[in-house]
């Protein structure tokens, strides 16, 4: 499954699916899953998936108060996980839901030197 850049992201998506499953089964905290996301990935499906997990983390308090909301969000995360497990792109409506607000995921960079840190800070401040 190729993205617009011609790179096959099938295996990366399958690995990200495993992170989603670990979160859903409570074997992995959301924050840890976010840290384990692929570094410097330009796949729109991976980026949208990263933001879906960010929203899951941000909604923790609401999820505890509202069971219906929690179940709907879990179903949404499960759908994303299932799609990723097949190595497929997420539907355009999911990708487009995040694209107006974020240009790329703020996933950890592989470059740990000062240039990498400045790049990450720049991406954080610009989004």
N, C-alpha and C positions, 0 to 999 in steps of 0.2 A: 504494500500500500504506500504509494508515493505521495508526498505533499507537493506543494507548488515549487519547492526548490529541487525536486527530482531525487531526493534522498528517501530510501525505504526505511520507515520508522516502525515497521511491524514489530520487531523484537523489543524495541524500547517501550512501545505501548503495552506489550504483554507484561513487561517488568513493572510498569507503573500500575497495571491492573492488580498485581500482587500486593502492592502497597495499599491500594484501596480495600482489598479483601482483608488485609491485616487490620486496617482501621475499623472496618465494619464488624469484624469478629472480636474487636477490642484486644487484639494481640499486639497492637502498636498504637501509641498515641499519635494524634494528627500531626503535632509538631515534629515528631520524629520522622513521620512519613514525608513531610515537606522537606526536611533536611536531606532525605535519601533520594529525592527526585533527581533525574538526570541533569547533569551540569551543562549549561550553555546550549540547550536544545531549542531549536527554532521551529519545531513542529507545533502548529496552531492547536492541534488536539491535545498535546502534552501541556501546553501553556494554559488552555482552558481548564484542563483537569486540575492543574496546580491551583488555579483560582477557585475551583469548586471546593477543594479541600480547605483553602483559606477561609471560605465562607462557612464551611462546616465548623471550623475552629472558632470563628468569630460569633457564631450563633449558639455557642454552648449553653449560655444562660437561658435563652429562649427555648432551646430544645428540652431543657429540664422542666420548664413551666408548661409547655404546650405539646402534649403527646401526638396530636394530629400533625402538627408542623414537623416534629421529629420523624414521624413515620414517612411523611412525604419527602423529606430531605434524604432519609435513608434509602427510599426507593429510587430517588434521583441518583444518588451516589452508586447504588447497586447497578443501575442502568449504565452509568459511565463505566464502571468496572467491567461489566459484561461486554460492552462494546470494545474496550481496550484489550480484553482478554483474547479477542479474535484478531487483534492487530489492526482494527479498522479505525477510520477517522470518525470523530464524533459528528453527529448531525450539524448542519450549518447553523441551525437556530441556537444550539448550545454555544458553539464557537462565537457566533455573532453577539450573543448576550454579553460576553466578556470583552469583546474587541473594542467597543467605544471607550472603555475605561482603562484598559491596559494595553500597552504595546508589546510587552513581553513579561514572562514570569520572572520574579526576582529570586530565582533559584540560585543556590550557592555556585560560585564560580570555581573552576578548577585551578585557576591561577591565584595563588595565595600571596604574591608579592604586592608591593604598594600600588602598582598599576592596576592589578586586579581588584584591590580593595577600593580604589578610587572609581573604577568602572561600576562596581556594585553600588557604591554610594550615589553615583550620578544617576543610575537607573532607578534607585529608590526615590530620590528627590524629584525626578522628572515624572513619575507616574502618579 
